[in-house]
């Protein structure tokens, strides 16, 4: 199959382009890491394959409408483990 055909079939099946799907999965994983780890923003960005923290932070804000720093403050305080 040619790449264009695969993209079309993927979008028909999932309702998203492969790039949109990948970005959504990355951001979902980012939120899981924020909520369930003590990793820094820089560590999370690197773990998810971002070359620059800024690109990660822009994508995170675009996806969740809060900054990664705000998410850390909001979700880590409710874990109950003193983090």
Secondary structure, 3 states (H helix, E strand, C coil): CCHHHHHHHHHHHHCCCHHHHHHHHHHHHHHHHHHHCCCCHHHHHHHCCCCCHHHHHHHHHHHHCCCHHHHHHHHHCCCCCCC
